[in-house]
């Protein structure tokens, strides 16, 4: 096997950030799960779960990312995207993000 075949196509970053997922079509918002990212790339992420999640297929994802600028000021970015669950195990799940993601500043007054 070629050593390069073990490399991921997109760089992954060890990043712990709060996230929620929910299945589209559930309009009341009651059926959502709070997760933490374990690693993330521009195309997807692995999410640690507090309990097993039975979701399959497409999900809506919301993330709150902490960003520190060169002057060490902390800012937050709110990200929403859709994605598909591509792997699930007893500790979490992997979601491949769709192409359309929305990022916007999350201001704390």
N, C-alpha and C positions, 0 to 999 in steps of 0.2 A: 504494500500500500504506500502510496506517495505521502510524504510528510505533510505536504501542502493541503491534502484533502481533509486534514484534521482542523484546519484553520476556519474560522467563521468568516462569512462574506463581509460582515459589518462589525466594526469594533464595538465591543461591549464594555460597559463601565460598571464597576461595583458602586451601586448607589442605593441607599435606603430612603424611599420616599413614600408617603401615604398615598393610597389610591383606592378608588371604589370601582366596582364593575357591576353592571346589571344587564339583563337580557332585554333587547328591544321588544317593544310591545307591552311591557309591563309598565303602564302609565302611572300607577299609584306610587311608584318609587319605594314601596315597602320591601321589595325583594332585591336588595343590593348587598354586596359583600365588601367589607373593609379589608384591604390587603396592604402589604408592604412590598415594594420592589426589592429584588435581590440583586439583579443586574438588568441593565437596559441598553438598548442600541437604538438607532434611528428607525429600525424595522420591527422592533418588538421588545418584550421584556419577560423575565421570569418573576412571578409574584408569589411570595410566601403567604400562606393562609393560616388563620387561627383554627379553622376546622375544614374538613373536606368540602369542596364545592362541586355540585353535580352539573353545573352548566356545561353545555357543549355548543359548538357552532359560534355564531356571531354574538359579540357583547359590546357594550358601550363602556369606555374606560375614561376615568377622570383621575388626573395626577396633580399633586402640588409639589413643585420642584423648588428647592432652595438654591439660589445662585449667589455667589460672593464675587463682587467685582474686585478690581486691582487695588482699591482703597480699603478692602475688607468690609465694605458695606454689604449687608445681607438683604437680598431681594427675593421675591417669590414669583414663580411663573405658574400659571394655571394652564394645564394642557387637557384637552378633550380629543378623543379619537375613537374610532370603532376598530374592531379587530376580530380575529378568529382564534379560538382556543385550539392550539396545535398539539399540546401535550398536557397531561394531568397526572399527578402522583399524590401520595398521601401528605406531602409537605407543601404543595402549591401547584401552580399551573403556568404554562407558557402561552403567551398571546402574541400572535403576529399582527402588527398594526396595519391598517389600511393606509392608503396613500394620503388621505385628507386628515390632517391634524390641525387643531386650532390652538395657538399659544397666545396668552395675553397676560399682562402684568397683574399680579394680585397685590393690591395696595392695602397696607395696614395703617390705619390712622392713629 
